[in-house]
Amino acid sequence: MPIYRYITIEPDGRESEEFEVEQAISAPPLKVHPENGKPVKRIYDKLNINIDYTPGQEKSLSDISRIKRAGFKVLQKDKISGKYFEK
C-alpha cells in the first residue's frame, strides 16, 4: 500500500505538523488528522523511482536483437509515405 504525506492546517491558516499515512490507492484522501481532528491537506511529492542507467546499459536494453528475442517486432517509419514496416 502506498504511503501518503499530509500536513495539518491551523485555525489561522498556516501549515503545521507533517505526517504520513499508509492508505489504499482507492481510499479517499483524509480531511482531518486521525489523532487530533485538525483539518489536513495531502502533500504531493515527486515519485521516488531509482533508475540508474549507464549509457552501456541503455544501449544493451535497446539492442534490436535483444528486443526481437523478447518477442517484439521492430518497426521503422518510412520518411516518404509515413507508414511503418518491419525492420
C-alpha positions, 0 to 999 in steps of 0.5 A, a space after each residue: 500500500 502506498 504511503 501518503 504525506 499530509 500536513 495539518 492546517 491551523 485555525 489561522 491558516 498556516 501549515 503545521 505538523 507533517 505526517 504520513 499515512 499508509 492508505 489504499 490507492 482507492 481510499 479517499 484522501 483524509 480531511 482531518 488528522 486521525 489523532 487530533 481532528 485538525 483539518 489536513 491537506 495531502 502533500 504531493 511529492 515527486 515519485 521516488 523511482 531509482 533508475 540508474 542507467 549507464 549509457 552501456 546499459 541503455 544501449 544493451 536494453 535497446 539492442 534490436 536483437 535483444 528486443 526481437 528475442 523478447 518477442 517484439 517486432 521492430 518497426 521503422 517509419 518510412 520518411 516518404 509515405 509515413 507508414 511503418 514496416 518491419 525492420 
